[in-house]
C-alpha cells in the first residue's frame, strides 16, 4: 500500500496527547512495516528520525496550512495514487478527496459528552465537522473500548468499521532511582516531603478540585503535600485561587510545565498517584505512572478502568468520602502502597507502542482490503 499520514501534529501539538500519539505511532509503524510506503505530510523541523527507506517527507507550511490542506494534499494524493490517507487528530481537516480510502483516529468525543469543558472555538469546529468526518471515513481508529462505544452512541456507524488501538507510554517513563529523584526535586522545586501526585491538566472534567478537597479532609499519619505539575492558565488559575481561599497554598504545589524526564521523576518518587477524572478517552497519565512503579488510585469511569486493569485501586470521582477513605487506607498502610507499586509495573507491561503499531497496521490492512 501507499499510505499518506498527516504528521503535522507531531510538531504542532508537541507535548499533547495527539502530538505524542502521532509521533510514537509513526516511529513504530516505520520500524515494523517494510512492505508499505509512507508519505508523511510534515511541518517545521525534527524530521530526520522519520526519514527511512519506506518513507518520504512532504514539507508543508503552517502559515499556508489551508492551501496545503484544501489544494495541495488532494492533488498530491491523486498524483501519487495513495491507497490510504490517515488523519490522526480526530479527523479535523479531512476533506475526503484524492485518496482511495480514508482513515481517522478519533481519540474521544468530549465535545459531545462534556461540551461545557471544551473551548467555544474548538467545540464549534468539532461539532460542525465530525458528522462529515465519520461519513467520509472508510475506517476509524480509536484508543479505548469506551471511546468506541461513544462513537456508536452518537453516530450510526457499523461497529466493524471501528478499530480499538490502545495508547502506550513513552520510553522515558520507567522507574528512576529514588535518591536521585529526591535530590533533583529538592534542588529544583524545594520538594522535600512525601507527596501525592496528579498529572493531566486542569480542565473541570479532570476533577482536580475534588482531589484538593479530599486531600484537605483526609486524616493521614504523615505530613504530605499535593503536587500538581502542568501549565497553569484559565482553569488552573482558578484552582490556585481556590487553594489560597481554603488556606492550602502551603500544602499544594503548582509546578508549571514539566518535561517528560521531570514527570518521570515525580511518578517514580510519589507516595501515591491520583487520577480523579470524570471522563477520559484513554487516560495516558495513569499508564505513565504505572510504568514508573507509582501506586495508583484513579476514577472508575469511562476508559480509565481499561487502562488500570488490576494495576491499582479505583473510586467513584463524584464521591469525596470514597476518595478520602482510599487516600487514608493507602497512605496509612505501607503494605498496601507497596503492593500497588508492584501491580502498577506488572500491568504496564501490557502496553507498548509496538503493540499499538501492530494493531494499527492490522486495521489499515483490513480497511484497505474491505469493500
ZAMARGU-4260 file (C-alpha; in steps of 0.2 Angstrom, whole numbers, plus 5000, padded with zeros to 4 digits):
<rodrens>
0) 5000/5000/5000 | 5004/5018/4998 | 4999/5027/5015 | 4999/5045/5017 | 4998/5052/5035
5) 4995/5069/5041 | 5011/5070/5053 | 5009/5089/5056 | 5003/5086/5074 | 5020/5080/5079
10) 5027/5097/5079 | 5010/5107/5080 | 5004/5098/5096 | 5020/5093/5104 | 5018/5088/5122
15) 4999/5085/5120 | 4991/5068/5119 | 4988/5069/5100 | 5006/5075/5097 | 5013/5061/5107
20) 5002/5048/5099 | 5006/5053/5081 | 5025/5054/5084 | 5026/5037/5093 | 5014/5028/5082
25) 5023/5034/5066 | 5040/5029/5073 | 5034/5012/5077 | 5025/5009/5061 | 5040/5014/5051
30) 5051/5001/5061 | 5039/4986/5060 | 5032/4989/5042 | 5044/4987/5027 | 5031/4982/5015
35) 5021/4998/5013 | 5027/5016/5008 | 5023/5030/5019 | 5021/5048/5014 | 5022/5060/5029
40) 5014/5077/5027 | 5026/5087/5038 | 5028/5105/5046 | 5043/5113/5054 | 5059/5103/5058
45) 5064/5087/5068 | 5060/5075/5054 | 5077/5066/5052 | 5072/5051/5063 | 5057/5049/5051
50) 5067/5048/5035 | 5068/5030/5031 | 5069/5018/5016 | 5050/5016/5017 | 5045/5034/5020
55) 5045/5051/5011 | 5044/5068/5020 | 5032/5080/5011 | 5036/5098/5018 | 5021/5110/5021
60) 5020/5127/5028 | 5010/5131/5044 | 5007/5149/5038 | 4998/5142/5022 | 4990/5127/5030
65) 4973/5130/5022 | 4981/5129/5005 | 4990/5113/5008 | 4975/5105/5017 | 4962/5110/5003
70) 4973/5110/4987 | 4990/5103/4989 | 4985/5087/4999 | 4971/5081/4987 | 4982/5084/4972
75) 4996/5075/4979 | 4985/5060/4985 | 4979/5059/4967 | 4996/5061/4959 | 5004/5048/4970
80) 4989/5036/4968 | 4988/5035/4988 | 4978/5020/4994 | 4975/5026/5012 | 4976/5044/5019
85) 4976/5044/5038 | 4972/5059/5049 | 4977/5056/5067 | 4970/5072/5075 | 4951/5067/5077
90) 4950/5069/5058 | 4950/5088/5058 | 4955/5094/5041 | 4949/5078/5032 | 4942/5083/5015
95) 4938/5066/5008 | 4947/5069/4991 | 4961/5062/4982 | 4965/5045/4990 | 4956/5029/4988
100) 4952/5027/5006 | 4952/5037/5022 | 4956/5033/5040 | 4954/5044/5055 | 4959/5042/5073
105) 4945/5049/5085 | 4953/5050/5102 | 4937/5054/5111 | 4920/5063/5109 | 4922/5075/5124
110) 4914/5090/5114 | 4898/5079/5113 | 4899/5071/5130 | 4905/5086/5140 | 4903/5101/5129
115) 4904/5113/5144 | 4923/5108/5147 | 4928/5112/5129 | 4933/5129/5122 | 4920/5138/5111
120) 4930/5138/5095 | 4936/5120/5096 | 4918/5115/5101 | 4910/5123/5086 | 4923/5116/5074
125) 4922/5099/5081 | 4903/5098/5081 | 4902/5105/5064 | 4915/5094/5056 | 4913/5077/5065
130) 4897/5071/5056 | 4905/5073/5039 | 4922/5065/5045 | 4913/5050/5051 | 4903/5048/5035
135) 4919/5050/5024 | 4930/5038/5033 | 4932/5021/5027 | 4939/5016/5044 | 4940/5023/5062
140) 4954/5020/5074 | 4951/5025/5092 | 4960/5022/5109 | 4948/5013/5120 | 4933/5002/5120
145) 4924/5016/5129 | 4928/5029/5115 | 4921/5016/5103 | 4905/5015/5112 | 4904/5034/5112
150) 4906/5034/5093 | 4892/5021/5091 | 4881/5031/5103 | 4882/5047/5093 | 4884/5040/5075
155) 4875/5027/5065 | 4892/5018/5061 | 4895/4999/5058 | 4905/4994/5073 | 4916/4983/5062
160) 4922/5000/5054 | 4929/5005/5071 | 4946/4998/5077 | 4952/5000/5095 | 4971/5003/5096
165) 4976/5007/5114 | 4990/5020/5118 | 5006/5017/5126 | 5019/5027/5137 | 5035/5034/5130
170) 5051/5025/5135 | 5056/5039/5147 | 5043/5033/5159 | 5052/5020/5169 | 5057/5019/5187
175) 5070/5031/5192 | 5082/5029/5207 | 5074/5037/5222 | 5089/5045/5229 | 5092/5054/5213
180) 5074/5059/5212 | 5074/5066/5230 | 5089/5077/5226 | 5083/5083/5210 | 5065/5088/5217
185) 5073/5097/5232 | 5085/5107/5222 | 5073/5111/5208 | 5056/5114/5217 | 5060/5113/5235
190) 5051/5097/5237 | 5057/5088/5252 | 5041/5080/5259 | 5031/5064/5254 | 5019/5069/5241
195) 5003/5064/5232 | 5004/5067/5213 | 4991/5072/5200 | 4996/5074/5181 | 4984/5078/5167
200) 4979/5096/5166 | 4966/5107/5175 | 4950/5106/5164 | 4935/5105/5175 | 4932/5087/5169
205) 4948/5082/5177 | 4940/5085/5194 | 4956/5092/5202 | 4946/5102/5214 | 4938/5086/5220
210) 4956/5079/5224 | 4961/5095/5233 | 4945/5094/5244 | 4948/5076/5248 | 4967/5079/5252
215) 4962/5093/5264 | 4950/5082/5273 | 4960/5066/5274 | 4967/5061/5290 | 4985/5055/5286
220) 4998/5048/5298 | 5012/5058/5290 | 5014/5075/5283 | 5010/5075/5264 | 5010/5089/5251
225) 4999/5088/5234 | 5010/5091/5219 | 5001/5097/5203 | 5013/5099/5188 | 5006/5107/5171
230) 5004/5124/5163 | 4993/5135/5174 | 4981/5145/5165 | 4962/5148/5164 | 4955/5134/5175
235) 4972/5131/5183 | 4972/5149/5189 | 4955/5147/5196 | 4962/5132/5206 | 4976/5142/5213
240) 4964/5155/5219 | 4953/5141/5227 | 4968/5134/5235 | 4973/5151/5243 | 4955/5153/5248
245) 4955/5137/5259 | 4972/5141/5266 | 4980/5126/5257 | 4993/5136/5247 | 5007/5129/5259
250) 5001/5111/5255 | 4998/5111/5237 | 5012/5114/5224 | 5009/5120/5207 | 5025/5117/5197
255) 5020/5124/5180 | 5025/5115/5164 | 5037/5100/5167 | 5046/5090/5153 | 5045/5071/5152
260) 5060/5067/5162 | 5054/5078/5177 | 5037/5070/5176 | 5045/5053/5176 | 5055/5059/5192
265) 5039/5064/5200 | 5030/5047/5196 | 5045/5037/5202 | 5045/5046/5219 | 5027/5050/5223
270) 5019/5041/5238 | 5003/5040/5228 | 4997/5045/5210 | 4979/5050/5210 | 4968/5052/5194
275) 4951/5058/5199 | 4944/5062/5181 | 4926/5062/5176 | 4930/5057/5158 | 4944/5051/5148
280) 4946/5044/5130 | 4961/5034/5137 | 4970/5042/5152 | 4988/5041/5147 | 4995/5049/5164
285) 4988/5033/5173 | 4999/5022/5161 | 5014/5033/5163 | 5013/5032/5182 | 5011/5013/5182
290) 5027/5012/5170 | 5036/5021/5184 | 5030/5010/5198 | 5019/5023/5206 | 5005/5016/5217
295) 4989/5022/5208 | 4972/5027/5213 | 4960/5033/5200 | 4942/5036/5194 | 4932/5021/5189
300) 4923/5030/5175 | 4924/5029/5156 | 4940/5022/5149 | 4951/5023/5164 | 4947/5005/5171
305) 4953/4998/5154 | 4970/5006/5157 | 4972/5002/5175 | 4965/4985/5175 | 4971/4976/5191
310) 4986/4988/5192 | 4978/4999/5206 | 4963/5005/5215 | 4948/5014/5208 | 4934/5025/5216
315) 4919/5035/5211 | 4925/5053/5207 | 4908/5060/5212 | 4911/5054/5230 | 4923/5064/5240
320) 4920/5052/5255 | 4926/5037/5245 | 4941/5046/5239 | 4946/5052/5257 | 4943/5034/5263
325) 4955/5027/5250 | 4968/5040/5252 | 4969/5036/5271 | 4969/5017/5268 | 4983/5018/5255
330) 4994/5031/5263 | 4992/5025/5281 | 4996/5007/5276 | 5014/5004/5268 | 5009/4986/5264
335) 4995/4992/5253 | 5006/5005/5245 | 5020/4993/5241 | 5008/4981/5234 | 5000/4994/5222
340) 5018/4999/5216 | 5021/4981/5211 | 5004/4979/5202 | 5007/4995/5193 | 5023/4989/5185
345) 5015/4972/5181 | 5000/4980/5172 | 5010/4992/5162 | 5019/4978/5153 | 5003/4975/5143
350) 5006/4991/5134 | 5019/4996/5121 | 5020/5007/5105 | 5025/4992/5095 | 5008/4983/5100
355) 4999/4999/5096 | 5008/5000/5079 | 5004/4981/5075 | 4986/4984/5079 | 4985/4999/5068
360) 4994/4990/5054 | 4981/4976/5055 | 4967/4989/5055 | 4974/4998/5040 | 4976/4981/5030
365) 4958/4977/5034 | 4952/4994/5029 | 4961/4993/5013 | 4955/4976/5009 | 4937/4979/5013
370) 4924/4984/5000
</rodrens>
